[in-house]
Amino acid sequence: IFVKSNKSWISPQIDDKRIKEFNLAKKTFGINDIVTHASYLVNLASDKEDVVQKSIRSLFLELEACDKLGISYLVLHPGS
């Protein structure tokens, strides 16, 4: 799964309502361990400074979202 759109730099706020809904869904379906995937735009190895800065910010927000949702794993491809 993704915690935000995988093709957009925009990260929506994850409010208490979304957190409760997510936790209820995990409990309802008996899901314990979740792996999420970082946005496809993240490219920490880019030679373009603006892309690197956007990537750092996006990754930070995705990790923050994972923390709020209790997701322990984030797949990341560093880029090229």
PDB file of N, CA, C and O in Angstrom:
ATOM      1  N   ILE A   1       0.841  -1.184   0.000  1.00  0.00           N
ATOM      2  CA  ILE A   1       0.000   0.000   0.000  1.00  0.00           C
ATOM      3  C   ILE A   1       0.882   1.241   0.000  1.00  0.00           C
ATOM      4  O   ILE A   1       2.094   1.153   0.198  1.00  0.00           O
ATOM      5  N   PHE A   2       0.274   2.380  -0.220  1.00  0.00           N
ATOM      6  CA  PHE A   2       0.948   3.670  -0.151  1.00  0.00           C
ATOM      7  C   PHE A   2       0.230   4.511   0.904  1.00  0.00           C
ATOM      8  O   PHE A   2      -0.983   4.386   1.071  1.00  0.00           O
ATOM      9  N   VAL A   3       0.962   5.361   1.614  1.00  0.00           N
ATOM     10  CA  VAL A   3       0.333   6.244   2.596  1.00  0.00           C
ATOM     11  C   VAL A   3      -0.080   7.571   1.965  1.00  0.00           C
ATOM     12  O   VAL A   3      -0.717   8.403   2.613  1.00  0.00           O
ATOM     13  N   LYS A   4       0.286   7.764   0.696  1.00  0.00           N
ATOM     14  CA  LYS A   4      -0.108   8.934  -0.074  1.00  0.00           C
ATOM     15  C   LYS A   4      -0.059   8.547  -1.541  1.00  0.00           C
ATOM     16  O   LYS A   4       0.359   7.441  -1.883  1.00  0.00           O
ATOM     17  N   SER A   5      -0.482   9.445  -2.398  1.00  0.00           N
ATOM     18  CA  SER A   5      -0.414   9.155  -3.828  1.00  0.00           C
ATOM     19  C   SER A   5       1.024   8.822  -4.202  1.00  0.00           C
ATOM     20  O   SER A   5       1.958   9.503  -3.780  1.00  0.00           O
ATOM     21  N   ASN A   6       1.192   7.784  -4.988  1.00  0.00           N
ATOM     22  CA  ASN A   6       2.538   7.361  -5.352  1.00  0.00           C
ATOM     23  C   ASN A   6       3.123   8.172  -6.506  1.00  0.00           C
ATOM     24  O   ASN A   6       4.289   7.994  -6.859  1.00  0.00           O
ATOM     25  N   LYS A   7       2.316   9.067  -7.101  1.00  0.00           N
ATOM     26  CA  LYS A   7       2.785   9.853  -8.244  1.00  0.00           C
ATOM     27  C   LYS A   7       2.598  11.352  -8.035  1.00  0.00           C
ATOM     28  O   LYS A   7       2.508  12.114  -8.998  1.00  0.00           O
ATOM     29  N   SER A   8       2.539  11.771  -6.767  1.00  0.00           N
ATOM     30  CA  SER A   8       2.353  13.185  -6.446  1.00  0.00           C
ATOM     31  C   SER A   8       3.221  13.557  -5.248  1.00  0.00           C
ATOM     32  O   SER A   8       3.419  12.753  -4.338  1.00  0.00           O
ATOM     33  N   TRP A   9       3.735  14.781  -5.259  1.00  0.00           N
ATOM     34  CA  TRP A   9       4.523  15.260  -4.130  1.00  0.00           C
ATOM     35  C   TRP A   9       3.625  15.645  -2.953  1.00  0.00           C
ATOM     36  O   TRP A   9       4.103  15.735  -1.822  1.00  0.00           O
ATOM     37  N   ILE A  10       2.360  15.869  -3.197  1.00  0.00           N
ATOM     38  CA  ILE A  10       1.435  16.328  -2.160  1.00  0.00           C
ATOM     39  C   ILE A  10       1.149  15.202  -1.175  1.00  0.00           C
ATOM     40  O   ILE A  10       0.856  14.074  -1.571  1.00  0.00           O
ATOM     41  N   SER A  11       1.237  15.527   0.121  1.00  0.00           N
ATOM     42  CA  SER A  11       0.948  14.563   1.177  1.00  0.00           C
ATOM     43  C   SER A  11      -0.237  15.060   1.996  1.00  0.00           C
ATOM     44  O   SER A  11      -0.149  16.102   2.645  1.00  0.00           O
ATOM     45  N   PRO A  12      -1.338  14.326   1.970  1.00  0.00           N
ATOM     46  CA  PRO A  12      -2.494  14.755   2.772  1.00  0.00           C
ATOM     47  C   PRO A  12      -2.231  14.583   4.260  1.00  0.00           C
ATOM     48  O   PRO A  12      -1.428  13.745   4.670  1.00  0.00           O
ATOM     49  N   GLN A  13      -2.911  15.376   5.051  1.00  0.00           N
ATOM     50  CA  GLN A  13      -2.819  15.233   6.499  1.00  0.00           C
ATOM     51  C   GLN A  13      -3.516  13.946   6.930  1.00  0.00           C
ATOM     52  O   GLN A  13      -4.579  13.597   6.417  1.00  0.00           O
ATOM     53  N   ILE A  14      -2.913  13.264   7.859  1.00  0.00           N
ATOM     54  CA  ILE A  14      -3.544  12.066   8.418  1.00  0.00           C
ATOM     55  C   ILE A  14      -4.086  12.461   9.779  1.00  0.00           C
ATOM     56  O   ILE A  14      -3.348  12.567  10.759  1.00  0.00           O
ATOM     57  N   ASP A  15      -5.387  12.675   9.816  1.00  0.00           N
ATOM     58  CA  ASP A  15      -6.023  13.145  11.051  1.00  0.00           C
ATOM     59  C   ASP A  15      -6.469  11.956  11.912  1.00  0.00           C
ATOM     60  O   ASP A  15      -6.365  10.797  11.512  1.00  0.00           O
ATOM     61  N   ASP A  16      -6.966  12.287  13.100  1.00  0.00           N
ATOM     62  CA  ASP A  16      -7.377  11.245  14.049  1.00  0.00           C
ATOM     63  C   ASP A  16      -8.457  10.335  13.473  1.00  0.00           C
ATOM     64  O   ASP A  16      -8.473   9.138  13.759  1.00  0.00           O
ATOM     65  N   LYS A  17      -9.362  10.891  12.663  1.00  0.00           N
ATOM     66  CA  LYS A  17     -10.440  10.089  12.067  1.00  0.00           C
ATOM     67  C   LYS A  17      -9.854   9.019  11.151  1.00  0.00           C
ATOM     68  O   LYS A  17     -10.257   7.858  11.212  1.00  0.00           O
ATOM     69  N   ARG A  18      -8.899   9.411  10.299  1.00  0.00           N
ATOM     70  CA  ARG A  18      -8.284   8.434   9.391  1.00  0.00           C
ATOM     71  C   ARG A  18      -7.503   7.372  10.162  1.00  0.00           C
ATOM     72  O   ARG A  18      -7.515   6.195   9.799  1.00  0.00           O
ATOM     73  N   ILE A  19      -6.837   7.790  11.211  1.00  0.00           N
ATOM     74  CA  ILE A  19      -6.074   6.833  12.030  1.00  0.00           C
ATOM     75  C   ILE A  19      -7.019   5.812  12.654  1.00  0.00           C
ATOM     76  O   ILE A  19      -6.738   4.613  12.634  1.00  0.00           O
ATOM     77  N   LYS A  20      -8.132   6.277  13.205  1.00  0.00           N
ATOM     78  CA  LYS A  20      -9.112   5.365  13.818  1.00  0.00           C
ATOM     79  C   LYS A  20      -9.687   4.409  12.783  1.00  0.00           C
ATOM     80  O   LYS A  20      -9.831   3.217  13.053  1.00  0.00           O
ATOM     81  N   GLU A  21     -10.020   4.925  11.595  1.00  0.00           N
ATOM     82  CA  GLU A  21     -10.571   4.072  10.528  1.00  0.00           C
ATOM     83  C   GLU A  21      -9.549   3.019  10.094  1.00  0.00           C
ATOM     84  O   GLU A  21      -9.894   1.857   9.877  1.00  0.00           O
ATOM     85  N   PHE A  22      -8.306   3.435   9.971  1.00  0.00           N
ATOM     86  CA  PHE A  22      -7.245   2.517   9.569  1.00  0.00           C
ATOM     87  C   PHE A  22      -7.065   1.420  10.612  1.00  0.00           C
ATOM     88  O   PHE A  22      -6.978   0.241  10.269  1.00  0.00           O
ATOM     89  N   ASN A  23      -7.010   1.803  11.872  1.00  0.00           N
ATOM     90  CA  ASN A  23      -6.834   0.824  12.945  1.00  0.00           C
ATOM     91  C   ASN A  23      -8.021  -0.123  13.041  1.00  0.00           C
ATOM     92  O   ASN A  23      -7.845  -1.310  13.316  1.00  0.00           O
ATOM     93  N   LEU A  24      -9.227   0.389  12.816  1.00  0.00           N
ATOM     94  CA  LEU A  24     -10.416  -0.463  12.825  1.00  0.00           C
ATOM     95  C   LEU A  24     -10.354  -1.471  11.687  1.00  0.00           C
ATOM     96  O   LEU A  24     -10.676  -2.644  11.878  1.00  0.00           O
ATOM     97  N   ALA A  25      -9.944  -1.026  10.510  1.00  0.00           N
ATOM     98  CA  ALA A  25      -9.824  -1.939   9.362  1.00  0.00           C
ATOM     99  C   ALA A  25      -8.778  -3.025   9.644  1.00  0.00           C
ATOM    100  O   ALA A  25      -9.000  -4.195   9.331  1.00  0.00           O
ATOM    101  N   LYS A  26      -7.639  -2.641  10.234  1.00  0.00           N
ATOM    102  CA  LYS A  26      -6.615  -3.646  10.574  1.00  0.00           C
ATOM    103  C   LYS A  26      -7.190  -4.687  11.527  1.00  0.00           C
ATOM    104  O   LYS A  26      -6.982  -5.888  11.354  1.00  0.00           O
ATOM    105  N   LYS A  27      -7.917  -4.211  12.537  1.00  0.00           N
ATOM    106  CA  LYS A  27      -8.486  -5.122  13.529  1.00  0.00           C
ATOM    107  C   LYS A  27      -9.568  -6.004  12.903  1.00  0.00           C
ATOM    108  O   LYS A  27      -9.608  -7.211  13.143  1.00  0.00           O
ATOM    109  N   THR A  28     -10.433  -5.401  12.108  1.00  0.00           N
ATOM    110  CA  THR A  28     -11.530  -6.127  11.474  1.00  0.00           C
ATOM    111  C   THR A  28     -11.018  -7.260  10.600  1.00  0.00           C
ATOM    112  O   THR A  28     -11.588  -8.351  10.605  1.00  0.00           O
ATOM    113  N   PHE A  29      -9.958  -7.016   9.856  1.00  0.00           N
ATOM    114  CA  PHE A  29      -9.442  -8.011   8.925  1.00  0.00           C
ATOM    115  C   PHE A  29      -8.259  -8.807   9.476  1.00  0.00           C
ATOM    116  O   PHE A  29      -7.670  -9.613   8.757  1.00  0.00           O
ATOM    117  N   GLY A  30      -7.909  -8.588  10.742  1.00  0.00           N
ATOM    118  CA  GLY A  30      -6.851  -9.354  11.378  1.00  0.00           C
ATOM    119  C   GLY A  30      -5.476  -9.101  10.789  1.00  0.00           C
ATOM    120  O   GLY A  30      -4.650 -10.010  10.709  1.00  0.00           O
ATOM    121  N   ILE A  31      -5.234  -7.874  10.379  1.00  0.00           N
ATOM    122  CA  ILE A  31      -3.947  -7.516   9.783  1.00  0.00           C
ATOM    123  C   ILE A  31      -3.054  -6.917  10.860  1.00  0.00           C
ATOM    124  O   ILE A  31      -3.446  -5.978  11.553  1.00  0.00           O
ATOM    125  N   ASN A  32      -1.855  -7.465  10.994  1.00  0.00           N
ATOM    126  CA  ASN A  32      -0.931  -6.973  12.012  1.00  0.00           C
ATOM    127  C   ASN A  32       0.256  -6.232  11.394  1.00  0.00           C
ATOM    128  O   ASN A  32       0.537  -5.089  11.756  1.00  0.00           O
ATOM    129  N   ASP A  33       0.939  -6.878  10.473  1.00  0.00           N
ATOM    130  CA  ASP A  33       2.125  -6.282   9.870  1.00  0.00           C
ATOM    131  C   ASP A  33       1.781  -5.719   8.500  1.00  0.00           C
ATOM    132  O   ASP A  33       1.236  -6.418   7.646  1.00  0.00           O
ATOM    133  N   ILE A  34       2.102  -4.464   8.305  1.00  0.00           N
ATOM    134  CA  ILE A  34       1.820  -3.793   7.041  1.00  0.00           C
ATOM    135  C   ILE A  34       3.124  -3.242   6.481  1.00  0.00           C
ATOM    136  O   ILE A  34       3.951  -2.689   7.207  1.00  0.00           O
ATOM    137  N   VAL A  35       3.283  -3.405   5.187  1.00  0.00           N
ATOM    138  CA  VAL A  35       4.419  -2.846   4.473  1.00  0.00           C
ATOM    139  C   VAL A  35       3.874  -1.811   3.503  1.00  0.00           C
ATOM    140  O   VAL A  35       2.958  -2.098   2.732  1.00  0.00           O
ATOM    141  N   THR A  36       4.427  -0.623   3.539  1.00  0.00           N
ATOM    142  CA  THR A  36       4.030   0.415   2.597  1.00  0.00           C
ATOM    143  C   THR A  36       5.207   0.716   1.675  1.00  0.00           C
ATOM    144  O   THR A  36       6.355   0.388   1.973  1.00  0.00           O
ATOM    145  N   HIS A  37       4.895   1.337   0.568  1.00  0.00           N
ATOM    146  CA  HIS A  37       5.917   1.645  -0.430  1.00  0.00           C
ATOM    147  C   HIS A  37       6.023   3.154  -0.560  1.00  0.00           C
ATOM    148  O   HIS A  37       5.010   3.849  -0.630  1.00  0.00           O
ATOM    149  N   ALA A  38       7.246   3.661  -0.592  1.00  0.00           N
ATOM    150  CA  ALA A  38       7.454   5.102  -0.762  1.00  0.00           C
ATOM    151  C   ALA A  38       6.990   5.527  -2.153  1.00  0.00           C
ATOM    152  O   ALA A  38       6.926   4.715  -3.077  1.00  0.00           O
ATOM    153  N   SER A  39       6.675   6.780  -2.281  1.00  0.00           N
ATOM    154  CA  SER A  39       6.260   7.355  -3.556  1.00  0.00           C
ATOM    155  C   SER A  39       7.283   7.044  -4.641  1.00  0.00           C
ATOM    156  O   SER A  39       8.487   7.012  -4.384  1.00  0.00           O
ATOM    157  N   TYR A  40       6.794   6.817  -5.848  1.00  0.00           N
ATOM    158  CA  TYR A  40       7.696   6.552  -6.972  1.00  0.00           C
ATOM    159  C   TYR A  40       8.522   7.778  -7.346  1.00  0.00           C
ATOM    160  O   TYR A  40       9.511   7.649  -8.067  1.00  0.00           O
ATOM    161  N   LEU A  41       8.145   8.951  -6.879  1.00  0.00           N
ATOM    162  CA  LEU A  41       8.871  10.175  -7.208  1.00  0.00           C
ATOM    163  C   LEU A  41      10.147  10.342  -6.388  1.00  0.00           C
ATOM    164  O   LEU A  41      11.058  11.060  -6.801  1.00  0.00           O
ATOM    165  N   VAL A  42      10.220   9.687  -5.236  1.00  0.00           N
ATOM    166  CA  VAL A  42      11.388   9.838  -4.368  1.00  0.00           C
ATOM    167  C   VAL A  42      12.641   9.366  -5.105  1.00  0.00           C
ATOM    168  O   VAL A  42      12.724   8.229  -5.569  1.00  0.00           O
ATOM    169  N   ASN A  43      13.613  10.278  -5.196  1.00  0.00           N
ATOM    170  CA  ASN A  43      14.877   9.973  -5.863  1.00  0.00           C
ATOM    171  C   ASN A  43      15.987  10.694  -5.102  1.00  0.00           C
ATOM    172  O   ASN A  43      16.378  11.806  -5.456  1.00  0.00           O
ATOM    173  N   LEU A  44      16.478  10.056  -4.069  1.00  0.00           N
ATOM    174  CA  LEU A  44      17.517  10.640  -3.223  1.00  0.00           C
ATOM    175  C   LEU A  44      18.870  10.718  -3.917  1.00  0.00           C
ATOM    176  O   LEU A  44      19.772  11.407  -3.439  1.00  0.00           O
ATOM    177  N   ALA A  45      19.021  10.017  -5.042  1.00  0.00           N
ATOM    178  CA  ALA A  45      20.287  10.007  -5.766  1.00  0.00           C
ATOM    179  C   ALA A  45      20.276  10.935  -6.987  1.00  0.00           C
ATOM    180  O   ALA A  45      21.199  10.907  -7.801  1.00  0.00           O
ATOM    181  N   SER A  46      19.239  11.745  -7.106  1.00  0.00           N
ATOM    182  CA  SER A  46      19.125  12.636  -8.265  1.00  0.00           C
ATOM    183  C   SER A  46      20.267  13.648  -8.298  1.00  0.00           C
ATOM    184  O   SER A  46      20.805  14.030  -7.259  1.00  0.00           O
ATOM    185  N   ASP A  47      20.625  14.072  -9.499  1.00  0.00           N
ATOM    186  CA  ASP A  47      21.621  15.140  -9.622  1.00  0.00           C
ATOM    187  C   ASP A  47      20.950  16.516  -9.650  1.00  0.00           C
ATOM    188  O   ASP A  47      21.618  17.536  -9.819  1.00  0.00           O
ATOM    189  N   LYS A  48      19.627  16.534  -9.481  1.00  0.00           N
ATOM    190  CA  LYS A  48      18.872  17.796  -9.437  1.00  0.00           C
ATOM    191  C   LYS A  48      18.531  18.116  -7.981  1.00  0.00           C
ATOM    192  O   LYS A  48      17.794  17.377  -7.328  1.00  0.00           O
ATOM    193  N   GLU A  49      19.069  19.213  -7.490  1.00  0.00           N
ATOM    194  CA  GLU A  49      18.901  19.571  -6.079  1.00  0.00           C
ATOM    195  C   GLU A  49      17.433  19.706  -5.683  1.00  0.00           C
ATOM    196  O   GLU A  49      17.063  19.310  -4.578  1.00  0.00           O
ATOM    197  N   ASP A  50      16.591  20.253  -6.556  1.00  0.00           N
ATOM    198  CA  ASP A  50      15.182  20.406  -6.204  1.00  0.00           C
ATOM    199  C   ASP A  50      14.500  19.046  -6.033  1.00  0.00           C
ATOM    200  O   ASP A  50      13.632  18.892  -5.173  1.00  0.00           O
ATOM    201  N   VAL A  51      14.884  18.075  -6.836  1.00  0.00           N
ATOM    202  CA  VAL A  51      14.320  16.729  -6.714  1.00  0.00           C
ATOM    203  C   VAL A  51      14.786  16.081  -5.416  1.00  0.00           C
ATOM    204  O   VAL A  51      14.000  15.421  -4.736  1.00  0.00           O
ATOM    205  N   VAL A  52      16.042  16.261  -5.070  1.00  0.00           N
ATOM    206  CA  VAL A  52      16.566  15.712  -3.815  1.00  0.00           C
ATOM    207  C   VAL A  52      15.824  16.324  -2.624  1.00  0.00           C
ATOM    208  O   VAL A  52      15.433  15.603  -1.707  1.00  0.00           O
ATOM    209  N   GLN A  53      15.630  17.628  -2.629  1.00  0.00           N
ATOM    210  CA  GLN A  53      14.932  18.292  -1.523  1.00  0.00           C
ATOM    211  C   GLN A  53      13.476  17.838  -1.429  1.00  0.00           C
ATOM    212  O   GLN A  53      12.979  17.584  -0.332  1.00  0.00           O
ATOM    213  N   LYS A  54      12.792  17.734  -2.563  1.00  0.00           N
ATOM    214  CA  LYS A  54      11.410  17.237  -2.560  1.00  0.00           C
ATOM    215  C   LYS A  54      11.371  15.796  -2.071  1.00  0.00           C
ATOM    216  O   LYS A  54      10.452  15.403  -1.353  1.00  0.00           O
ATOM    217  N   SER A  55      12.365  15.014  -2.457  1.00  0.00           N
ATOM    218  CA  SER A  55      12.429  13.616  -2.051  1.00  0.00           C
ATOM    219  C   SER A  55      12.608  13.484  -0.543  1.00  0.00           C
ATOM    220  O   SER A  55      11.946  12.667   0.098  1.00  0.00           O
ATOM    221  N   ILE A  56      13.492  14.281   0.012  1.00  0.00           N
ATOM    222  CA  ILE A  56      13.724  14.257   1.464  1.00  0.00           C
ATOM    223  C   ILE A  56      12.455  14.625   2.210  1.00  0.00           C
ATOM    224  O   ILE A  56      12.072  13.958   3.171  1.00  0.00           O
ATOM    225  N   ARG A  57      11.810  15.685   1.764  1.00  0.00           N
ATOM    226  CA  ARG A  57      10.570  16.142   2.410  1.00  0.00           C
ATOM    227  C   ARG A  57       9.478  15.083   2.292  1.00  0.00           C
ATOM    228  O   ARG A  57       8.789  14.785   3.267  1.00  0.00           O
ATOM    229  N   SER A  58       9.323  14.520   1.104  1.00  0.00           N
ATOM    230  CA  SER A  58       8.302  13.502   0.887  1.00  0.00           C
ATOM    231  C   SER A  58       8.563  12.277   1.758  1.00  0.00           C
ATOM    232  O   SER A  58       7.645  11.740   2.378  1.00  0.00           O
ATOM    233  N   LEU A  59       9.808  11.842   1.800  1.00  0.00           N
ATOM    234  CA  LEU A  59      10.161  10.683   2.605  1.00  0.00           C
ATOM    235  C   LEU A  59       9.902  10.944   4.087  1.00  0.00           C
ATOM    236  O   LEU A  59       9.391  10.078   4.797  1.00  0.00           O
ATOM    237  N   PHE A  60      10.257  12.139   4.545  1.00  0.00           N
ATOM    238  CA  PHE A  60       9.982  12.504   5.939  1.00  0.00           C
ATOM    239  C   PHE A  60       8.486  12.405   6.234  1.00  0.00           C
ATOM    240  O   PHE A  60       8.089  11.821   7.243  1.00  0.00           O
ATOM    241  N   LEU A  61       7.656  12.971   5.360  1.00  0.00           N
ATOM    242  CA  LEU A  61       6.205  12.952   5.579  1.00  0.00           C
ATOM    243  C   LEU A  61       5.644  11.535   5.504  1.00  0.00           C
ATOM    244  O   LEU A  61       4.715  11.195   6.237  1.00  0.00           O
ATOM    245  N   GLU A  62       6.201  10.714   4.626  1.00  0.00           N
ATOM    246  CA  GLU A  62       5.737   9.327   4.540  1.00  0.00           C
ATOM    247  C   GLU A  62       6.122   8.539   5.787  1.00  0.00           C
ATOM    248  O   GLU A  62       5.335   7.730   6.278  1.00  0.00           O
ATOM    249  N   LEU A  63       7.321   8.769   6.298  1.00  0.00           N
ATOM    250  CA  LEU A  63       7.724   8.108   7.542  1.00  0.00           C
ATOM    251  C   LEU A  63       6.865   8.586   8.714  1.00  0.00           C
ATOM    252  O   LEU A  63       6.507   7.799   9.590  1.00  0.00           O
ATOM    253  N   GLU A  64       6.547   9.848   8.726  1.00  0.00           N
ATOM    254  CA  GLU A  64       5.663  10.402   9.760  1.00  0.00           C
ATOM    255  C   GLU A  64       4.287   9.745   9.681  1.00  0.00           C
ATOM    256  O   GLU A  64       3.706   9.393  10.707  1.00  0.00           O
ATOM    257  N   ALA A  65       3.763   9.579   8.461  1.00  0.00           N
ATOM    258  CA  ALA A  65       2.469   8.917   8.280  1.00  0.00           C
ATOM    259  C   ALA A  65       2.526   7.472   8.758  1.00  0.00           C
ATOM    260  O   ALA A  65       1.599   6.995   9.412  1.00  0.00           O
ATOM    261  N   CYS A  66       3.611   6.776   8.434  1.00  0.00           N
ATOM    262  CA  CYS A  66       3.782   5.395   8.897  1.00  0.00           C
ATOM    263  C   CYS A  66       3.756   5.330  10.419  1.00  0.00           C
ATOM    264  O   CYS A  66       3.131   4.444  11.002  1.00  0.00           O
ATOM    265  N   ASP A  67       4.433   6.266  11.048  1.00  0.00           N
ATOM    266  CA  ASP A  67       4.458   6.300  12.504  1.00  0.00           C
ATOM    267  C   ASP A  67       3.051   6.495  13.070  1.00  0.00           C
ATOM    268  O   ASP A  67       2.655   5.800  14.006  1.00  0.00           O
ATOM    269  N   LYS A  68       2.309   7.425  12.511  1.00  0.00           N
ATOM    270  CA  LYS A  68       0.949   7.698  12.989  1.00  0.00           C
ATOM    271  C   LYS A  68       0.035   6.493  12.810  1.00  0.00           C
ATOM    272  O   LYS A  68      -0.846   6.247  13.634  1.00  0.00           O
ATOM    273  N   LEU A  69       0.249   5.742  11.730  1.00  0.00           N
ATOM    274  CA  LEU A  69      -0.616   4.606  11.416  1.00  0.00           C
ATOM    275  C   LEU A  69      -0.109   3.285  11.987  1.00  0.00           C
ATOM    276  O   LEU A  69      -0.766   2.254  11.844  1.00  0.00           O
ATOM    277  N   GLY A  70       1.052   3.310  12.630  1.00  0.00           N
ATOM    278  CA  GLY A  70       1.599   2.096  13.213  1.00  0.00           C
ATOM    279  C   GLY A  70       2.149   1.135  12.173  1.00  0.00           C
ATOM    280  O   GLY A  70       2.138  -0.080  12.369  1.00  0.00           O
ATOM    281  N   ILE A  71       2.630   1.688  11.067  1.00  0.00           N
ATOM    282  CA  ILE A  71       3.224   0.868  10.004  1.00  0.00           C
ATOM    283  C   ILE A  71       4.728   0.808  10.243  1.00  0.00           C
ATOM    284  O   ILE A  71       5.400   1.837  10.319  1.00  0.00           O
ATOM    285  N   SER A  72       5.240  -0.401  10.358  1.00  0.00           N
ATOM    286  CA  SER A  72       6.654  -0.583  10.723  1.00  0.00           C
ATOM    287  C   SER A  72       7.605  -0.659   9.536  1.00  0.00           C
ATOM    288  O   SER A  72       8.815  -0.511   9.708  1.00  0.00           O
ATOM    289  N   TYR A  73       7.078  -0.887   8.334  1.00  0.00           N
ATOM    290  CA  TYR A  73       7.963  -1.137   7.194  1.00  0.00           C
ATOM    291  C   TYR A  73       7.637  -0.212   6.020  1.00  0.00           C
ATOM    292  O   TYR A  73       6.477  -0.028   5.652  1.00  0.00           O
ATOM    293  N   LEU A  74       8.695   0.363   5.444  1.00  0.00           N
ATOM    294  CA  LEU A  74       8.565   1.233   4.273  1.00  0.00           C
ATOM    295  C   LEU A  74       9.600   0.798   3.246  1.00  0.00           C
ATOM    296  O   LEU A  74      10.801   0.828   3.515  1.00  0.00           O
ATOM    297  N   VAL A  75       9.137   0.397   2.077  1.00  0.00           N
ATOM    298  CA  VAL A  75      10.026   0.017   0.980  1.00  0.00           C
ATOM    299  C   VAL A  75      10.453   1.297   0.282  1.00  0.00           C
ATOM    300  O   VAL A  75       9.627   2.155  -0.028  1.00  0.00           O
ATOM    301  N   LEU A  76      11.770   1.417   0.036  1.00  0.00           N
ATOM    302  CA  LEU A  76      12.306   2.615  -0.602  1.00  0.00           C
ATOM    303  C   LEU A  76      13.355   2.216  -1.625  1.00  0.00           C
ATOM    304  O   LEU A  76      14.240   1.406  -1.351  1.00  0.00           O
ATOM    305  N   HIS A  77      13.240   2.796  -2.800  1.00  0.00           N
ATOM    306  CA  HIS A  77      14.269   2.646  -3.820  1.00  0.00           C
ATOM    307  C   HIS A  77      14.977   4.001  -3.874  1.00  0.00           C
ATOM    308  O   HIS A  77      14.337   5.000  -4.203  1.00  0.00           O
ATOM    309  N   PRO A  78      16.271   4.072  -3.563  1.00  0.00           N
ATOM    310  CA  PRO A  78      16.950   5.367  -3.432  1.00  0.00           C
ATOM    311  C   PRO A  78      16.989   6.199  -4.697  1.00  0.00           C
ATOM    312  O   PRO A  78      17.172   7.413  -4.610  1.00  0.00           O
ATOM    313  N   GLY A  79      16.826   5.611  -5.856  1.00  0.00           N
ATOM    314  CA  GLY A  79      16.817   6.384  -7.093  1.00  0.00           C
ATOM    315  C   GLY A  79      18.095   6.197  -7.890  1.00  0.00           C
ATOM    316  O   GLY A  79      18.908   5.311  -7.625  1.00  0.00           O
ATOM    317  N   SER A  80      18.233   7.063  -8.868  1.00  0.00           N
ATOM    318  CA  SER A  80      19.417   6.977  -9.733  1.00  0.00           C
ATOM    319  C   SER A  80      19.846   8.355 -10.174  1.00  0.00           C
ATOM    320  O   SER A  80      20.825   8.490 -10.908  1.00  0.00           O
TER     321      SER A  80
END
